[in-house]
């Protein structure tokens, strides 16, 4: 199976290595020194289950890679317009595209079945660029738990054993195409269930993003050090509770244990939103923070704490020209 990972950074690099280990013929769209290193020396994943090396076909131009059996998009949200502009050469007549990203996805209300079914989210897809280039029919949703970082060009480090990808169709089907991708990832050491309720899985991941991201950006600390102050840990809990309330209002109930899990987090790893802030990279503010608050307003769910924290993060990002 020919699979292209579009955006082979830390997460994309991990997935590319897992796919290759699972038997896929892998190509990657990457850029900069990371691309140069992959071309010269291949891609290395240093993980809890060993060191895995592969030599994917790597380019910054999808035209070099040709039509694929599947594409996995792992870029951050600000890069989606570039994906829309470049992805066409990778798409055959039936090529599915799995979006394994953080935040509320552009397709969230497509085939959702609720009162807002079909609603467009321009914050996630300005000008319908992705919708027009790829479309909902090709789309598979995805969530990833795999704290990873590029420790040097061509080398991705991921020390945690509790990793997984969750895939799901927007209409809730357990499709053959999602199962095929999941099987290859699982064979490569990345557990990958296929969920009939992918939106609920998106919200479960968002609880962590909503609770830790703003507080880590504002303190400049990773989760463990920020949460060492009890008042900050309690603020994280309240943020998660507000996220849980938004999810429930959109028919995605999450157990209280999900709130407790994120509030009890003790990770040393810095959230990606803090890494972007520190490195001066565009931040995923709209999909991870603004859109959940938009969905809160649609359902008349009060979110006083998230309103404040997100406003503060936006101001901090603006001072550095990152939003």
GIDARA-V421811 format. One record per helix or strand of 2 or more residues. SS is the DSSP state (~ for helix, > for strand). FROM is the first residue (numbers start at 1). TO is the last residue. If there is no record, write none. Layout:
SS FROM TO
SS FROM TO
//
This chain:
> 2 6
~ 10 21
> 25 29
~ 32 41
> 43 47
> 50 54
> 57 59
~ 62 64
> 68 73
~ 77 90
> 91 100
~ 126 133
> 139 145
> 149 152
> 155 158
> 164 169
~ 176 187
~ 198 219
~ 223 226
~ 230 249
~ 256 263
~ 272 279
~ 285 298
~ 304 319
//
